Amino acid sequence: MPESVTKEWLSVLSEPSSVIDPALTRAAYENPQLRSFLPLISHGSLQFSRCTRYPWSRDVPALFRRRAGGFSVIRMWETGESGRREVGVADTAEEAVALLVATLPREWGPAIEGTYDDL
C-alpha cells in the first residue's frame, strides 16, 4: 500500500466530528479492502479512490451520514437514470461499510500510486 494512503488515513481518522462522523471513519478503516483505498472527505461524506493522485477513481461508492439518522451508500458518479445511484441505507456505520464492500470486486485494491488513467 502506498505511504500516501497510510498518511491520508491517519489524517482522516483524526478529523473532528464536525467534519466527518468518527464512527464512519473507524468502521471503514477496520475493513481491509477500504483501508487499502485512498480516503477522501467531502461535505461530510467519506469517499474512496483506487489511485493516489487526481483525477481520482470515481468507481467506489461513498458513505454519507443521514440527517434523519443512519447512513447512505451512494454511487457519486452514476450517470443516466439507472436508478442504482443509491446503493442503500443502513442503521449503523458498520452495516453501511458492509453494504458498500459487498458492491466491490474482490480484486480491487490496494490503491495504486498514480491517477485514474494508470489503473
C-alpha positions as CSV (number, residue, x, y, z in Angstrom):
1,M,0.0,0.0,0.0
2,P,1.4,3.4,-0.9
3,E,2.6,5.5,2.0
4,S,0.3,8.4,0.9
5,V,-2.7,6.1,1.6
6,T,-1.5,5.4,5.2
7,K,-0.8,9.1,5.8
8,E,-4.3,10.1,4.5
9,W,-6.0,7.5,6.7
10,L,-4.2,8.9,9.7
11,S,-5.4,12.4,8.8
12,V,-9.0,11.3,8.2
13,L,-9.1,9.3,11.4
14,S,-8.1,12.4,13.4
15,E,-10.7,14.7,11.9
16,P,-13.2,16.1,14.4
17,S,-16.9,15.0,14.4
18,S,-17.8,18.4,12.9
19,V,-16.0,17.3,9.7
20,I,-16.8,13.6,9.5
21,D,-18.6,11.1,11.7
22,P,-15.8,9.3,13.6
23,A,-17.8,6.0,13.7
24,L,-17.9,6.1,9.9
25,T,-14.2,6.6,9.5
26,R,-13.4,3.9,12.1
27,A,-15.8,1.4,10.5
28,A,-14.3,2.0,7.1
29,Y,-10.7,1.8,8.4
30,E,-11.5,-1.6,10.0
31,N,-12.3,-3.1,6.6
32,P,-9.1,-4.3,4.9
33,Q,-10.3,-3.5,1.4
34,L,-11.5,0.0,2.1
35,R,-8.3,0.6,4.2
36,S,-6.3,-0.1,1.1
37,F,-8.0,2.8,-0.8
38,L,-7.2,6.5,-0.5
39,P,-9.8,8.1,1.7
40,L,-11.3,11.5,0.8
41,I,-13.7,13.7,2.8
42,S,-16.1,16.0,1.0
43,H,-19.2,17.7,2.5
44,G,-19.3,15.2,5.4
45,S,-19.1,12.1,3.2
46,L,-16.3,9.6,3.2
47,Q,-15.2,8.8,-0.4
48,F,-12.5,6.5,-1.7
49,S,-10.1,6.4,-4.6
50,R,-8.3,3.4,-6.1
51,C,-5.4,5.7,-7.0
52,T,-3.4,8.3,-5.0
53,R,-3.4,11.3,-7.4
54,Y,-6.0,13.4,-9.1
55,P,-8.0,12.6,-11.1
56,W,-9.3,10.1,-8.5
57,S,-11.1,6.9,-9.5
58,R,-14.8,7.5,-9.3
59,D,-15.9,3.9,-9.1
60,V,-16.1,3.3,-5.4
61,P,-19.4,4.3,-3.7
62,A,-19.3,6.9,-0.9
63,L,-20.6,6.8,2.7
64,F,-22.9,9.5,4.0
65,R,-24.4,10.2,7.4
66,R,-28.1,10.8,7.0
67,R,-29.8,13.8,8.8
68,A,-32.6,11.5,9.9
69,G,-30.1,9.0,11.3
70,G,-28.2,6.1,9.9
71,F,-26.1,6.1,6.8
72,S,-26.4,6.0,3.0
73,V,-24.1,4.3,0.4
74,I,-24.2,6.3,-2.8
75,R,-22.5,5.9,-6.2
76,M,-21.4,9.5,-6.6
77,W,-20.7,9.4,-10.3
78,E,-23.5,7.2,-11.5
79,T,-24.7,8.6,-14.9
80,G,-28.1,8.3,-16.5
81,E,-31.3,7.2,-14.9
82,S,-30.4,3.6,-13.9
83,G,-32.0,4.0,-10.5
84,R,-28.9,2.5,-9.0
85,R,-27.3,5.7,-7.7
86,E,-28.2,4.9,-4.1
87,V,-26.9,1.5,-3.1
88,G,-28.9,1.5,0.1
89,V,-29.2,2.7,3.6
90,A,-28.0,1.3,6.9
91,D,-28.7,1.9,10.6
92,T,-25.0,1.7,11.7
93,A,-21.7,2.7,10.2
94,E,-20.6,-1.0,10.2
95,E,-23.7,-2.0,8.2
96,A,-23.0,0.8,5.7
97,V,-19.4,-0.3,5.2
98,A,-20.6,-3.9,4.7
99,L,-23.1,-2.7,2.2
100,L,-20.5,-0.7,0.3
101,V,-17.9,-3.5,0.3
102,A,-20.5,-6.0,-1.0
103,T,-20.7,-4.0,-4.2
104,L,-16.9,-4.0,-4.9
105,P,-15.0,-6.5,-7.0
106,R,-12.7,-8.5,-4.7
107,E,-9.7,-7.8,-6.8
108,W,-9.8,-4.1,-6.3
109,G,-7.1,-2.7,-4.0
110,P,-4.7,-1.6,-2.9
111,A,-4.7,1.9,-4.3
112,I,-2.0,2.4,-7.0
113,E,0.5,5.3,-6.9
114,G,-0.8,7.4,-9.8
115,T,-4.0,8.6,-11.4
116,Y,-7.2,7.0,-12.6
117,D,-5.6,6.8,-16.1
118,D,-3.0,4.5,-14.6
119,L,-5.5,1.9,-13.4
